[in-house]
Amino acid sequence: MSAAKRVLICEDDADARLLIRSILNTIHFEIAGEAETGIQALNLFKETRPDIVLLDIQMPQGDGLTVLRFLREIDRQVRVILLTADDTSHSVNTALKLGANDYVIKSSLTTPRFLQALQVEGVSQPEDSAGGEECKSDEAPDGETKSKTAEGPQRRMATTERREEKKSGRR
């Protein structure tokens, strides 16, 4: 029997994290960690090196797209599944282009669609799946090699956050 898949949950909504954790425990996936912000997501990713990252598109201190860019600088092979409230967003297409492997609409978390995105054995992938479109992207969009540390991306992300706070007057 193969080792349990390790999943990092990056979601700022506590109820959504609880639901995801419950589903993952039911299918015997290991929770590598839980992050409520983009910066926490990068820190936990660096510490835990999970097999799968579930990444909310809208989080404080680094939205999902920003985190995805940095994750792909760190690791080109990790499976990243974007979590979104709806699939009409331009952000979904952008995320797939940036290297997300798949996306799941949050209302589909309790359906087989979520298990398909996780690539659970025994769950078939229908041609017209509700809520997702897998991107066959094991390489980064720019074709660069994998980075060894997250220090560069974390520093740049924190700097980006400070600039955004200054622009919006949140400081």
C-alpha positions, -999 to 999 in steps of 0.1 A, spaced: 0 0 0 14 34 -9 19 62 16 -9 86 22 -9 118 1 1 148 21 -21 179 15 -15 215 24 -48 234 28 -46 271 20 -80 286 28 -89 316 49 -125 305 57 -125 283 88 -157 264 78 -143 256 44 -110 243 60 -131 221 84 -150 206 55 -119 200 34 -101 185 65 -131 162 71 -132 150 35 -94 144 34 -95 124 66 -123 103 52 -102 93 22 -71 88 43 -51 117 30 -27 133 55 -30 170 64 4 185 60 -8 219 74 -33 246 71 -27 282 61 -51 312 64 -29 337 45 -7 336 14 25 342 35 15 313 58 9 291 28 45 297 15 60 292 49 41 259 55 49 247 20 86 252 26 84 234 59 62 205 49 67 198 12 33 183 6 22 163 -24 -9 184 -31 -17 221 -24 -53 232 -21 -51 269 -28 -79 294 -23 -79 321 -49 -88 349 -25 -68 350 7 -53 379 28 -16 386 27 -11 371 -8 -39 360 -30 -39 325 -46 -25 337 -79 5 354 -62 11 323 -40 8 301 -71 35 321 -89 59 317 -59 50 280 -54 60 273 -90 93 290 -84 99 267 -55 85 234 -69 73 227 -104 60 192 -97 37 196 -67 0 192 -76 -18 226 -71 -56 227 -71 -72 261 -71 -103 266 -49 -127 292 -62 -163 304 -55 -172 303 -92 -156 292 -125 -165 323 -145 -136 342 -131 -107 354 -153 -86 343 -124 -92 306 -131 -78 309 -166 -48 329 -153 -42 302 -126 -42 274 -151 -18 294 -173 5 300 -143 7 262 -136 -23 252 -115 -31 216 -122 -68 218 -117 -95 239 -101 -126 231 -80 -156 252 -73 -161 254 -36 -197 243 -39 -184 210 -55 -162 200 -25 -187 174 -14 -190 159 -49 -169 133 -68 -155 163 -87 -133 172 -57 -120 136 -55 -113 137 -93 -91 168 -88 -72 151 -60 -67 121 -83 -82 96 -59 -78 61 -73 -111 46 -85 -127 79 -93 -130 83 -131 -125 117 -148 -155 124 -170 -149 143 -202 -173 171 -192 -166 175 -155 -185 201 -135 -161 226 -120 -127 219 -133 -103 217 -161 -71 199 -156 -40 215 -168 -12 191 -179 16 213 -167 44 196 -149 67 223 -161 65 259 -151 52 283 -177 87 298 -181 105 264 -183 129 273 -155 143 247 -131 131 242 -96 143 265 -69 157 250 -36 143 276 -11 113 298 -6 132 327 10 133 347 -22 96 344 -30 86 350 6 106 381 8 92 394 -25 57 385 -15 60 404 18 74 434 -1 45 433 -25 21 432 4 37 462 20 34 482 -13 -2 472 -17 -9 483 19 8 517 14 -12 523 -19 -45 514 -2 -37 534 30 -41 504 52 -9 513 72 
